[in-house]
């Protein structure tokens, strides 16, 4: 009997099916992550309008953002424990529901005390994404695509940051700030419905696979208070210092150091952030093909450190400064998927949720420390040290990554 020429070979069919399933899982998780970051930046553009309507101070308005950040940072580890206990898909959908509903309620009940409570609730909802998302992607996506999955995940968050100010401003101009919150909150609840309809795709194991590894008992602190996890916590802390330090103080430092106009300085910041996003996507392919992820992170950060030190030590013309920051941003973005893969590699069996939750707290602490530290440098009249200290922090991150990699092939046992 002649073979059907249209018949797809079993291996090719399996590969195509695997790619389709992986794409669906990545798409679902990244869509939720987009909204997570969108909501983080949904509040700041509305603060002037909210202040005028409510008759409160900017300090009180700023407290809303603080409460959001406090709820998100304080709960991440505990959400990671919950991920390891009941499953990431349930924690993800629950957190997304709380976050989107709290944002919508900010428009429905425009009273300051209620807004403060909703901001804290939204932060608690936001705390689920890193431990839940990375657990789902790490367990559901095929091994050869996990680096790219992590890169799309990071990129989707960056896209959420970029979209929020434009979307919220447009909606508030078309209606008002209350309606803007209701609309974007309702959009998030629609995504919850989508996630619930696809829960089988988000299960941490596939049909026919063995049950998940036993999770650590209690809070599983033995899995956390260990050298590799603490080194990666330091790594994440350093990354947040650099990212938020550059985003907040690069234009001011360039203006003071080179006499550069704020328009030109902010153009460089925009180019830096755009290059970082491109680097994140490229880094996914690198992470899927490299064995020594600590070397990838080391080379990327060393190149970025050299670029930042060059800005702090020399008097470069504007085109050269722009090129240097394009290069530095790309290299910093490139290591992001490798960073996340390193955390996955050192996570004890059954404890990936709490490990990702714990190291992500380093990002929150870095976000608290960066404005204070780099602002202090600017107050001291040392704009060059903004870039030199950033370079030194990158070198510290390299050492932390190299130290953590020593344990990548022999993770600490779970409790």
Secondary structure per residue as TSV (DSSP state, phi and psi in degrees):
chain	resnum	aa	ss	phi	psi
A	1	X	-	360.0	131.8
A	2	X	-	-70.0	140.5
A	3	X	-	-75.7	137.5
A	4	X	-	-64.7	116.5
A	5	X	T	-66.8	-20.3
A	6	X	T	-88.4	-4.2
A	7	X	-	-72.0	129.8
A	8	X	-	-85.9	134.9
A	9	X	-	-58.3	143.9
A	10	X	H	-55.0	-41.5
A	11	X	H	-65.8	-39.4
A	12	X	H	-67.6	-40.1
A	13	X	H	-64.2	-42.4
A	14	X	H	-63.1	-39.9
A	15	X	H	-65.3	-42.1
A	16	X	H	-64.4	-41.5
A	17	X	H	-63.6	-39.6
A	18	X	H	-64.2	-40.4
A	19	X	H	-64.6	-41.6
A	20	X	H	-63.8	-42.8
A	21	X	H	-66.5	-43.8
A	22	X	H	-60.5	-41.9
A	23	X	H	-63.7	-38.9
A	24	X	H	-66.3	-43.6
A	25	X	H	-63.0	-47.3
A	26	X	H	-60.6	-42.3
A	27	X	H	-62.3	-43.1
A	28	X	H	-64.8	-49.0
A	29	X	H	-65.7	-42.4
A	30	X	H	-69.6	-32.2
A	31	X	H	-64.2	-43.8
A	32	X	H	-62.9	-40.6
A	33	X	H	-67.0	-35.8
A	34	X	H	-56.3	-47.2
A	35	X	H	-68.2	-34.2
A	36	X	H	-55.8	-50.5
A	37	X	H	-73.7	-31.9
A	38	X	H	-58.9	-45.8
A	39	X	H	-67.2	-31.1
A	40	X	H	-59.9	-40.4
A	41	X	T	-97.0	7.2
A	42	X	T	-77.0	-31.2
A	43	X	T	-76.2	-48.2
A	44	X	G	-53.2	-43.1
A	45	X	G	-65.5	-20.2
A	46	X	G	-91.0	-7.3
A	47	X	H	-57.2	-45.3
A	48	X	H	-60.6	-40.8
A	49	X	H	-67.8	-42.2
A	50	X	H	-64.5	-41.6
A	51	X	H	-61.2	-43.9
A	52	X	H	-64.5	-40.1
A	53	X	H	-75.3	-36.4
A	54	X	H	-91.4	-16.4
A	55	X	T	66.7	39.8
A	56	X	-	-117.5	174.0
A	57	X	-	-85.7	165.8
A	58	X	H	-67.0	-29.4
A	59	X	H	-62.7	-43.3
A	60	X	H	-65.6	-37.7
A	61	X	H	-65.1	-42.4
A	62	X	H	-62.8	-28.9
A	63	X	H	-62.4	-30.2
A	64	X	H	-60.5	-44.1
A	65	X	H	-67.4	-39.5
A	66	X	H	-61.3	-43.7
A	67	X	H	-63.8	-40.0
A	68	X	H	-59.8	-49.6
A	69	X	H	-65.2	-38.2
A	70	X	H	-63.5	-46.7
A	71	X	H	-62.2	-41.0
A	72	X	H	-67.7	-47.0
A	73	X	H	-71.9	-41.2
A	74	X	H	-69.1	-27.7
A	75	X	H	-97.3	-7.2
A	76	X	H	-60.2	-44.9
A	77	X	H	-64.0	-42.2
A	78	X	H	-66.8	-32.8
A	79	X	H	-68.3	-33.7
A	80	X	H	-63.5	-40.0
A	81	X	H	-60.7	-42.8
A	82	X	H	-64.9	-38.6
A	83	X	H	-57.1	-46.8
A	84	X	H	-68.8	-23.1
A	85	X	H	-86.3	-51.7
A	86	X	H	-111.6	-8.8
A	87	X	-	109.9	139.5
A	88	X	H	-67.6	-33.6
A	89	X	H	-66.2	-36.3
A	90	X	H	-72.0	-39.3
A	91	X	H	-66.2	-41.2
A	92	X	H	-61.3	-49.8
A	93	X	H	-67.9	-36.2
A	94	X	H	-65.4	-45.0
A	95	X	H	-65.3	-41.0
A	96	X	H	-63.6	-38.0
A	97	X	H	-63.6	-46.8
A	98	X	H	-62.7	-43.9
A	99	X	H	-63.3	-52.1
A	100	X	H	-65.3	-40.3
A	101	X	H	-65.9	-39.5
A	102	X	H	-65.0	-40.2
A	103	X	H	-64.0	-43.4
A	104	X	H	-63.0	-39.4
A	105	X	H	-67.4	-23.9
A	106	X	H	-63.1	-28.2
A	107	X	H	-86.4	-26.9
A	108	X	H	-81.1	-35.2
A	109	X	S	-121.0	80.1
A	110	X	-	-81.0	61.2
A	111	X	-	-120.1	134.8
A	112	X	H	-56.1	-46.6
A	113	X	H	-58.9	-41.1
A	114	X	H	-67.6	-39.7
A	115	X	H	-60.5	-39.2
A	116	X	H	-63.4	-43.4
A	117	X	H	-64.8	-40.5
A	118	X	H	-68.2	-36.1
A	119	X	H	-63.7	-41.8
A	120	X	H	-65.3	-43.1
A	121	X	H	-62.6	-40.3
A	122	X	H	-62.4	-40.4
A	123	X	H	-62.8	-40.8
A	124	X	H	-61.5	-42.0
A	125	X	H	-63.0	-37.6
A	126	X	H	-68.7	-20.0
A	127	X	T	-68.9	-12.2
A	128	X	T	-83.0	-19.6
A	129	X	H	-68.0	-47.4
A	130	X	H	-65.1	-51.2
A	131	X	H	-63.1	-38.6
A	132	X	H	-74.7	-47.4
A	133	X	H	-61.3	-48.6
A	134	X	H	-67.5	-32.8
A	135	X	H	-66.1	-44.1
A	136	X	H	-64.2	-49.8
A	137	X	H	-63.0	-41.9
A	138	X	H	-67.1	-26.3
A	139	X	H	-100.3	-26.7
A	140	X	H	-96.6	-29.7
A	141	X	S	-86.9	140.4
A	142	X	-	-59.9	147.9
A	143	X	G	-54.7	-38.9
A	144	X	G	-73.2	-4.4
A	145	X	G	-120.5	2.6
A	146	X	H	-65.6	-38.8
A	147	X	H	-58.9	-44.1
A	148	X	H	-68.7	-35.2
A	149	X	H	-61.3	-44.1
A	150	X	H	-64.9	-35.9
A	151	X	H	-68.1	-42.2
A	152	X	H	-63.7	-36.3
A	153	X	H	-61.3	-49.6
A	154	X	H	-63.0	-42.6
A	155	X	H	-63.2	-38.4
A	156	X	H	-64.0	-35.9
A	157	X	H	-65.3	-41.9
A	158	X	H	-63.3	-37.7
A	159	X	H	-65.0	-36.9
A	160	X	H	-63.2	-42.7
A	161	X	H	-57.3	-45.3
A	162	X	H	-69.5	-34.2
A	163	X	H	-78.9	-29.9
A	164	X	H	-60.3	-51.7
A	165	X	H	-59.5	-41.4
A	166	X	H	-66.0	-48.4
A	167	X	H	-65.2	-44.7
A	168	X	H	-66.0	-40.0
A	169	X	H	-64.2	-42.8
A	170	X	H	-62.5	-47.4
A	171	X	H	-65.2	-39.9
A	172	X	H	-67.0	-35.9
A	173	X	H	-69.2	-37.2
A	174	X	H	-73.7	-35.4
A	175	X	S	-126.9	-97.6
A	176	X	-	-161.3	175.4
A	177	X	H	-67.9	-31.3
A	178	X	H	-63.9	-45.5
A	179	X	H	-63.8	-37.3
A	180	X	H	-58.4	-45.7
A	181	X	H	-63.9	-41.1
A	182	X	H	-63.7	-43.5
A	183	X	H	-64.7	-49.1
A	184	X	H	-70.5	-31.5
A	185	X	H	-65.0	-42.9
A	186	X	H	-63.4	-36.0
A	187	X	H	-62.2	-40.1
A	188	X	H	-64.8	-38.5
A	189	X	H	-66.1	-31.3
A	190	X	H	-65.0	-36.5
A	191	X	H	-66.9	-35.8
A	192	X	H	-58.6	-44.7
A	193	X	H	-60.1	-39.6
A	194	X	H	-63.7	-45.0
A	195	X	H	-60.8	-43.2
A	196	X	H	-63.6	-32.7
A	197	X	H	-74.7	-13.7
A	198	X	T	-122.7	31.1
A	199	X	H	-62.7	-30.2
A	200	X	H	-64.1	-33.9
A	201	X	H	-67.4	-28.5
A	202	X	H	-92.5	-1.2
A	203	X	S	-63.1	140.0
A	204	X	S	-69.6	-11.5
A	205	X	S	-133.8	153.2
A	206	X	-	-89.8	161.6
A	207	X	T	-59.5	133.7
A	208	X	T	91.3	-11.3
A	209	X	S	-83.2	155.5
A	210	X	-	-65.9	160.8
A	211	X	-	-61.4	156.5
A	212	X	-	-63.4	154.2
A	213	X	-	-61.0	148.8
A	214	X	-	-60.6	133.6
A	215	X	-	-81.1	155.0
A	216	X	-	-61.3	149.6
A	217	X	S	-76.9	159.1
A	218	X	T	58.5	-137.2
A	219	X	T	-86.2	-4.7
A	220	X	-	62.7	39.6
A	221	X	G	-68.6	-24.1
A	222	X	G	-62.7	-32.4
A	223	X	G	-71.9	-17.7
A	224	X	T	-101.6	-47.9
A	225	X	S	-81.0	70.9
A	226	X	S	-142.7	152.7
A	227	X	H	-53.9	-49.2
A	228	X	H	-62.7	-40.4
A	229	X	H	-69.8	-39.5
A	230	X	H	-66.0	-36.8
A	231	X	H	-63.8	-40.7
A	232	X	H	-71.9	-29.8
A	233	X	H	-60.1	-45.9
A	234	X	H	-62.5	-39.1
A	235	X	H	-60.4	-48.1
A	236	X	H	-64.3	-39.1
A	237	X	H	-60.1	-44.2
A	238	X	H	-65.1	-40.8
A	239	X	H	-60.5	-43.6
A	240	X	H	-66.2	-38.6
A	241	X	H	-56.9	-46.3
A	242	X	H	-68.2	-49.7
A	243	X	H	-60.4	-49.3
A	244	X	H	-78.7	-30.6
A	245	X	H	-65.0	-44.1
A	246	X	H	-68.4	-42.2
A	247	X	H	-63.4	-38.1
A	248	X	H	-84.5	-32.6
A	249	X	H	-125.0	-1.8
A	250	X	H	-59.2	-49.7
A	251	X	H	-60.4	-43.7
A	252	X	H	-64.3	-39.7
A	253	X	H	-66.9	-41.5
A	254	X	H	-65.9	-38.8
A	255	X	H	-62.0	-44.3
A	256	X	H	-74.3	-40.4
A	257	X	H	-75.6	-40.4
A	258	X	H	-113.8	-1.8
A	259	X	-	68.2	25.0
A	260	X	-	-76.5	139.6
A	261	X	-	-63.6	151.5
A	262	X	H	-65.6	-30.9
A	263	X	H	-64.0	-47.6
A	264	X	H	-65.2	-39.0
A	265	X	H	-66.3	-40.2
A	266	X	H	-72.1	-27.2
A	267	X	H	-63.0	-39.9
A	268	X	H	-64.8	-40.9
A	269	X	H	-60.8	-44.0
A	270	X	H	-60.6	-43.2
A	271	X	H	-63.6	-40.0
A	272	X	H	-61.0	-46.6
A	273	X	H	-67.3	-39.3
A	274	X	H	-65.1	-41.7
A	275	X	H	-65.0	-34.8
A	276	X	H	-62.4	-42.8
A	277	X	H	-63.2	-42.9
A	278	X	H	-63.8	-40.8
A	279	X	H	-61.8	-36.6
A	280	X	H	-60.0	-46.6
A	281	X	H	-64.2	-43.4
A	282	X	H	-64.3	-37.9
A	283	X	H	-63.7	-25.7
A	284	X	H	-62.4	-42.2
A	285	X	H	-66.1	-37.8
A	286	X	H	-63.8	-46.0
A	287	X	H	-63.4	-32.4
A	288	X	H	-75.4	-14.0
A	289	X	H	-113.7	-9.6
A	290	X	-	-107.7	141.7
A	291	X	S	-86.8	-45.8
A	292	X	-	-88.6	86.1
A	293	X	H	-68.4	-27.3
A	294	X	H	-66.8	-30.8
A	295	X	H	-69.0	-40.6
A	296	X	H	-57.8	-48.7
A	297	X	H	-63.8	-40.2
A	298	X	H	-64.2	-44.9
A	299	X	H	-66.1	-43.8
A	300	X	H	-62.0	-46.5
A	301	X	H	-71.6	-34.2
A	302	X	H	-64.5	-42.0
A	303	X	H	-64.8	-42.8
A	304	X	H	-65.6	-39.1
A	305	X	H	-63.0	-42.6
A	306	X	H	-62.4	-39.4
A	307	X	H	-65.4	-44.6
A	308	X	H	-66.9	-39.1
A	309	X	H	-64.2	-35.5
A	310	X	H	-61.1	-40.7
A	311	X	H	-65.8	-39.1
A	312	X	H	-74.1	-22.7
A	313	X	H	-105.4	-16.5
A	314	X	S	-126.7	163.2
A	315	X	-	-100.9	93.3
A	316	X	-	-96.0	150.2
A	317	X	-	-71.3	162.6
A	318	X	H	-55.3	-48.4
A	319	X	H	-59.0	-36.7
A	320	X	H	-68.2	-40.2
A	321	X	H	-62.9	-42.8
A	322	X	H	-59.8	-45.1
A	323	X	H	-64.3	-40.2
A	324	X	H	-62.8	-42.8
A	325	X	H	-74.2	-30.1
A	326	X	H	-61.2	-44.3
A	327	X	H	-65.3	-46.7
A	328	X	H	-63.2	-43.6
A	329	X	H	-62.0	-42.5
A	330	X	H	-62.0	-44.6
A	331	X	H	-67.9	-38.6
A	332	X	H	-66.0	-41.6
A	333	X	H	-66.3	-34.8
A	334	X	H	-61.4	-30.9
A	335	X	T	-83.3	-9.8
A	336	X	H	-57.2	-50.0
A	337	X	H	-63.3	-37.3
A	338	X	H	-63.8	-39.1
A	339	X	H	-57.2	-47.0
A	340	X	H	-68.6	-35.9
A	341	X	H	-65.8	-35.5
A	342	X	H	-62.9	-40.2
A	343	X	H	-64.4	-42.8
A	344	X	H	-59.6	-40.0
A	345	X	H	-68.1	-29.9
A	346	X	H	-95.6	-1.1
A	347	X	-	-74.9	127.7
A	348	X	-	-62.5	154.9
A	349	X	T	-56.2	132.3
A	350	X	T	76.9	9.2
A	351	X	-	-128.6	19.0
A	352	X	H	-65.2	-34.5
A	353	X	H	-61.6	-48.2
A	354	X	H	-72.4	-31.3
A	355	X	H	-67.9	-47.2
A	356	X	H	-64.4	-37.2
A	357	X	H	-63.3	-41.7
A	358	X	H	-68.6	-48.5
A	359	X	H	-67.2	-27.2
A	360	X	H	-69.1	-23.3
A	361	X	H	-61.6	-29.5
A	362	X	H	-59.3	-35.1
A	363	X	H	-64.3	-41.6
A	364	X	H	-66.5	-42.9
A	365	X	H	-65.8	-37.1
A	366	X	H	-63.0	-36.4
A	367	X	H	-66.3	-29.8
A	368	X	H	-75.0	-41.8
A	369	X	H	-78.3	-33.6
A	370	X	H	-59.2	-50.0
A	371	X	H	-61.7	-37.3
A	372	X	H	-67.4	-46.1
A	373	X	H	-68.9	-51.6
A	374	X	H	-71.9	-30.8
A	375	X	H	-64.7	-38.6
A	376	X	H	-62.4	-39.4
A	377	X	H	-62.2	-42.5
A	378	X	H	-66.9	-39.0
A	379	X	H	-65.0	-28.0
A	380	X	T	-80.3	0.8
A	381	X	T	69.8	37.7
A	382	X	-	-126.5	63.1
A	383	X	H	-62.7	-32.8
A	384	X	H	-62.1	-33.3
A	385	X	H	-72.2	-15.9
A	386	X	H	-58.7	-43.4
A	387	X	H	-81.6	-36.5
A	388	X	H	-68.9	-40.9
A	389	X	H	-68.3	-35.6
A	390	X	H	-61.1	-41.1
A	391	X	H	-63.1	-41.5
A	392	X	H	-65.2	-38.2
A	393	X	H	-64.9	-37.8
A	394	X	H	-62.7	-38.4
A	395	X	H	-65.7	-38.0
A	396	X	H	-61.8	-40.4
A	397	X	H	-63.0	-37.2
A	398	X	H	-59.6	-46.3
A	399	X	H	-62.6	-40.7
A	400	X	H	-64.3	-41.4
A	401	X	H	-65.4	-42.2
A	402	X	H	-63.7	-40.5
A	403	X	H	-65.9	-42.1
A	404	X	H	-64.5	-35.3
A	405	X	H	-65.8	-22.3
A	406	X	T	-58.4	-25.4
A	407	X	T	-104.0	2.2
A	408	X	T	-61.4	-35.7
A	409	X	T	-93.2	-1.7
A	410	X	S	-141.9	69.5
A	411	X	-	-61.5	152.5
A	412	X	-	-66.0	147.5
A	413	X	-	-70.3	148.1
A	414	X	-	-76.6	160.2
A	415	X	-	-68.8	360.0
